[in-house]
Amino acid sequence: MAGTLRNRFALAAMLGTAVFFGQDIEAASAQSTVEERNNLGPAIPLSTDARTKLQLTVYPGNLSLIAEQRKATIPDGQSTLRISGLPTTLIDDSFLIGTATDSDLVWTSLRNRGNGYNAFESLLRDQIGKTVTIRRGDDDLIEGKLVALTHLALVQTDAGIEQVPMDRIIINDLPDDFTTGPSIDADIATTAPLDHVSMAYLLGGIGWNTSYVAVYDSQTNQLKLSAIARVTNNSGSTIDGAQLRLVAGDMNQVGASPMAKGARTEMMMSAMADSAAPGAGAPDRETFENLHVYGPFNDLSMKNGDTVILPLIDAQILPVERRAIFQASSNPYGMGQSSQTDFVRPDLELKLTNDGGADENSPWPAGITRIFAKAPSGDTGFLAENYMSLTPVGRDAILPIGQASELSGTREVTAFSRTARPNLPDAVKADLNWTIRNTSDREETVTLRENVPSDWTVTKESHKHDRPDPGLITWTVKVPAKSEIKVSWSVESSR
């Protein structure tokens, strides 16, 4: 399939240079033959030793983008770049290649020569026309020339042409260009000599997540909130000296990204050159479409299996609203079957608002929040943990911290009537009491929640109610220390 295959992509933005401008070049067919490839020109090795720039951008879902430059002496005309040192979780059909000069670079084909499930078959194909060794038994070895390879190997021996299972063939010598990891052969053409090329590609196995550390002061109702990023490398490869960016947000993906197996579970507390120096704070943040980018972090180095922990959001002291939530659990139409429930304990939660941080425009990425607090003795103790979803600026986050141990309540139905009506729901009238007891040394704010049909109305009450939803009635009251209060209310169906 003839035609020009051009790479006018954003490698310039990735590596801070201008790329891919120049004259048009008519490229050879991407379906070039072996003979055509052999006539392309010199084969130029590009190992990681030739790397001059490396950027790593980690997205949600164990997906990453590597953008890099490697130096090389590339003549004008056609040649083959043999790019080695690529990660084992490389997504090869995402590979971009170009140049940051006025020369125009065109690639005609990319071939992944990586070691995969068919690595031995690939090695055998390189041995066609060469001498191999056949194992007939434990100690019976003979030599022959490999002449063809299908699901069996055809080997010419002194006895003639033999069909030999591939697992009985021993390769005498590895090819000179054999690599233990994935490598790409890129057939290229350029209008002028080059001293480097730029590359970008997606890979799986490198992921990150946010963890929050929150210290709650119950006396002032304030929360000191900071965030760290935990970056884990399960790509099967080493990252050395990269500039790192982290992307937060909800990004659409077709399927799961590949990950290397057998990754180590070693944790490494790492100091980044820019972010972990004395006095250094969290990285800068920028917006990219619906995503938010944190970084850069410089000089990131990670072995496969390593975990690096980095500061993400500087500590903020935020006011919080502490709430104790009582939720009625009975069916409204059956509330008259039991006049009083056993005591229940409320759920405690902290409500806080994202004020945007230092730049007043930073969302909170989704992540696990671990809450600590000071005990009466002055020691810091662990209070609770939960998951906080991505919280935009100006929105509230709710952090549950467990059930109260010094707050309890009972709910009593003091009167109830239910009358059947043809073609209509039953007519209901009820009188109820909530009794809330607070045995702690502090005043508590308590919220009572009652789920009722949307056509029911409150006809009488001791405290003013709210109706945030048609089917929900709430009361918010303050209960002084070492005391109890009673909330009474009456309800009836209105149609």
N, C-alpha and C positions, 0 to 999 in steps of 0.2 A: 504494500500500500504506500505509493509514493506521496510525497507532500512535505511541506516545511513544518517541522515541529518546533515551535518557539516557546521559550520560557520567559515571558514578560511578567514575572511575578514579583512579589514584594521582598526579595532578598535584600534590597537596599535598606528598607526600613528595619529589617532584622539586624543588619550588621552595620548600620550607620554609614552607608556609602551609596553611590549612584550606580546602577547596573542596567545592563540590557538595552543599550542604544547602539544604533549603527545600521549598516546596509542590510538589505535582505539577502539571505543565502538560500539557495535551493538545496535542500537536504536529500540525502540518499534514502532509499526505501528502508523503513523500519524493519521490514522482514528481510534483511540482508542475509546473504548466504555466508557460510564459513569462509569460502574463498574471498568474497568481497570484504569480509571483516579483516582477513589477514592482509589485505592490500590497503587498509585504511591509513597506515602510517605507524609511527612508533607507539609502543605500549609504555605508558608513563605511570610509574607507581605513585600512589598518594596515600601514605600511611599517616597515622596519628602524629608521628614525629614531625610532620610538615605542617601541623595545625598552628595557626597564628591567632585565631579568634574562636571563641566557643560561647554560645548563648544557649541556655536551657530555659524553656517556658513550660511550666507544669500546669495542666488544666484539670478540671474535675474529671472523675471517672478513669483514673490511671492512664491518662493520655498526655503526652508531652510533645513538644516541638523543639528540635535541635537545629540551630543555624550556626554555621561555621565557615571559616576560610582556611584553605590549605595552600601553601606556597608550592610552586612547581615551575619548571621551565617547559613551556608548551609552545611548539612552533606553530606558525600559521598553517592552514590547511587541515587535513584530517588526521586524527590520532585517537588512541584508546586510553582512557584514564582508568587505572585499576585502583579503585578506592577501597581500602581495607580499614580495619579497626572500627567497624560499624556495630551498633548494639544488636544483640540476638533477637530482640523484639521489634526490630525495624519493620515498619509498614512500607514495603518497597514501592508500592504504586503511588505513594505520596512524595516520592523523591523529586526534588527540584535542584537544578544545577545551572549556574550562570557565571558571569564575570563582572567585575566592578570597574571595567575600563570602557573606552569608546569602541572597542572591538565587539563585534556581534558573535555570540556563541550559539551554535545549534547542536542539539544532540539528536542522533538518529535512532539509537536503541540503548536500552539499559538491560543488563543481564545480572541477575542476582546469583552469585556463585557461593552462597552461604551453605554452611553445613546444617542440613535438616534431616528429616526422616529418611531421605533418599541420598544421603551423602555418599554412601559406598557405591551406589549405582553411578553417581556423577563421576566419582574417581575412576570407576571402571571404563566409562566412556572415554576418558582421557587416555586410557591404555590401549585403545583400539589401534592395531598395527604394531604393538609392542609385545615384548616377551613377558609372560606371567607364569606363575607357578600354580599347579593344580594339586590339590590334596586328594589322593584316592583312598587312603587309609591313614591310620595314625602315623605311620612312618614311611608311607609310600608317596613321595613327591616327584612330579615330573614337570618339565617345562614345555611351554607351547606359545604360539602367537595368537593373541586375541584378534579375531577377524570380524566379529559382529556381536551385537548385544540386543536381545529382546527381553523376554521374561527368562530366557536362558542365555548362557554365553556360548558362542561358537568359537572353539579353540582348535587351531591347527597343530597337531602333534605328529610324531614320527609315524603313528598308525593311521593318520588321516584327519578329517574334520570331525570333531566330537562335540556333542551337546553337554554342557557342564553347568550344574546349578551354581548360581552366583556365590553362595556361601561356601563353596569349595575352592574358590580362587583366592590366591594370595598375591597381593600387589607388591612387586619387588621394590619399586621406588616411587615416592610421592613426587608430583610435579613441582617444578621450581617455584611456581606461583601459588602453591597450596597455602591456605590460611585456615586457622582453627576457628575463626568467626566469620560472620557474613561479610561479603565484599561485593561491590558493584563494579562491573565493567561498563563504562560509558563511552560509546562511540560518538565523537564530537567533531565539529568543524568550526574553525574560527578564521576571521579575516586578518588577524594580526597576532604576533606572538604575545603570550600571556605569562605573567609571573605568579599568578595564583588563580584559584577558582573559588566560588562561593557555593555552598550547598545548604539545603534545608530539607528536613524529613520528619515525619511523625514516627513515634514509637510508643509502645505500651510498657507497663511495668513500673513507671515512676509516678507516684501519687503523693498527694498532700491533704492534710485536713487541719482544721482549726481547733484548738483547745483554749478554753477561757479559764482564767483563774480569778475568782471573785472572793473578796473579803468583806463580809457583812458586819456592819456595826449596828446592833439592835438598839443602842441608846440614842443614836442620832438618825436612825433609819437611812443610812447611806451605804453604798456599795462601791468598793474600789475594784474596777473591772479592767483587766488587761488580757491580751490574746497572744498566743504563740502559734507558730506554724510547725507542723511535724511532717517532714519530707522523707519518704521511704523509697529506696532504690531496689526494685525487684526486676530490673531489666536484663539481668545477666551480664551486665557490662559495668565498667568503671567510668565515673565522671571525674574529670581532672581539670581543675582550674576554670570552671565555668562561671559565667555571669548568670544568676538565677532570677527569674521572675515567676510569681505565683498568681494564678488567675482564679477568681472566685465568681460564682454565678451558676445559673442553670443553663447548660449548653446541650443542644440536641445531638445525640449520637445514634448511629444505626445499630451498632453492636458493641460488645465488650472488647476492650483493648487487650492485646496479648501480654502475657506476663511470663517471666522465666520461672522455671520450677526449681525447687530445692534452695530457695533463698535463705540466707542466714538471718537470724533474729537478733543481730547485734545492734545495740543502741549506742550512738556516738553523739555526745554533747559537743557541738561544733562552734567555733568562734569565727564569724565571718569578718573579713578585713574592714568592712565599712560599718557593719551593724552591731558588732559586739565589742567594739573598742570602748574604753572607759568614757562614760557620758553619752555614748551613742544611743539613739532611740530606734523606734520602728521605722520601716522603710517608707519611701514615698508611695503614693497611690495614684493611679490614673484610671480613667474610664475608657473602655473599648467596646462600643456598641452596648449590648446588655451585660457585659462582663466588667469586672473590676480587677485591675492589675496591681500587684504589690511588688515593690522592688525598685532598683536591682539590689541583690545581695552578691557581692563579689567573691571570687576565689572559692567557689564551692567545689569540694572534692569528696566523692562518695564511692566506696566500693560496693559491689553488688551485695545487697542485704543490709547495708548501713541505713540508719535513721539519723537525720540531722534535725535539731530543734532550733528554731530561729524566732526572734521577737517579731511580732506582726503589728500589734496595735499598742501604743503607749497607754499606761494606766490612766484611767479616768475615775474621778469620784463623782458618783451619780446619786441623786435622791431616789429613794424607792418607796413604794407604798406596800406595806405589809398587810396581807389580808388573810382572814380565816373564813373558809367557805363551807357552809352547811348546805347540803343538797338533799331535798326531800326525795325519797325513793318510791313512795307508794303510788298506785294508780289513782288518779283523781276520783274516778267513779267508784272506787272501792275503799276510799279513805275512811268510811264509816265502819268498816269491819273490825278495826282495831282502834280503840280510843286513845292509846298512848304507846309510843315506841320506847324501846330501851334507849339508854343514852348513846349518843354517837359523838365521835370526835371529828372536828373539821379538818379539811385539807389546808395546809399553810402554803402561801405562795408570795413571791415578791414580784411586783410590777415595776418595770423601769422603762424609760423612754430613751431611744437613741437620739442624742442631740447632734450627731454628726462628727464629734471629735474635734481635733485641732483645726481641721480645714472646714468644719461644719458641713461636710458633704460625704462622709464615709459610712457606707452600710456596715453592718456587722455580718461577716460570713457565717454560714451555718456551722455549728460545731458543738462538742460536748462542753458543758459549763460545770466546773467543780467549785463548790461554794464552801468557804471556810469562815469561821467566826471565833471570837475570843470567848473563852469560858470565864466564869466569875473569878477563877484563880489567876486570870491573865494569860493563860496558855492558849495557843491557837489550836483549834480542833476542826476536824472535817465535819461539815454539816449535811451536804447533799450533793448529788450530781444529776444532771438531766441534759437533754438535747435542746439546743436553741436553734430554730430555723433562721434563715437569712432574714435580717431585720433592716428594712430601709430607714433612712433618716426620717425622724418625726413619728415613727411607729413604735408601738409598745411591745416589749418582750415580757412573757410571763415565765417565771422560774419557780416551779414547785419545789418545796423543801421538805415535804413529808406531812405527817399528821400531828396535830397538836397534842401534847400530853397534859396540859393544864387548862384546856378549854374543853367543855363538853356541853351537850344540849339534848333536850328531850322535846318531842313534838306530840301534842295532845289534840285530839279532835273532841271538842266539848259538845258539839251538836251537829247532827247530819240528817238530811232528808233527801230522798230520791223518789221522784214520781215519773212513772212511765207516761209517754205521750205518743199518740199515733203519728207515724211519718216524721217524727222529730226525735232528736236525742232526748234522753231523760232529763227532766228538770231537777237541778241539784242546788241545795243550799247547805252551807257548812260554816261552822265557827271553829277556829283553831287557835292554839297557843304554841309558841316556841319559848322555852325557858333555857337561857344560856348562862352557864356558870363559868366564872374566871377565877381560878385559884392561884394565878401567878402574881408577881409583884409589879406588873406593868399593865397599862391600859391596852386593850386589844380592839382592833376594828374588825367587826364580824359582818359577813354577808350571808343572808338567808336566800336560798333559791327554791322556788316552787314552780313546777311545770304544770300548767293547766291548759284546757282548750282555749283557743283564741277568743271565743265568744263569752267567756266567763269574766265577770267584773267584780272588783273589790267594793263591797258596800260599806264596810266599816273597818277601821284599823287604829292601832295605838301609835304606830310610827308610819311616816309617809313612805309609800312604795315607789319603785321604778318599774318600767316595763320595757326593757331593752329589745325584746322580741315579742311578737304577738302571743306566743305560747309560754312566755317566761315572766314571772313576777319576782322581784328582788327587794329586799330590805337591807340597808347598810346601817349598822348601829355601832356605837362605841360602848364597850363593856369595861367599867373601871376595874382596877386591881382588887382582888379579894371580895368580889361581889357577884351578883347575878341580876339579870334583867329578864322581863317577859315581853314578848311581842305578840299581840293579839290581832286577829284579823277575821273578817267574814267575807265569804265569796258566794256568788250564785251565778247560775247560767242565765244568759240574757236573751235566749230565744228558744 
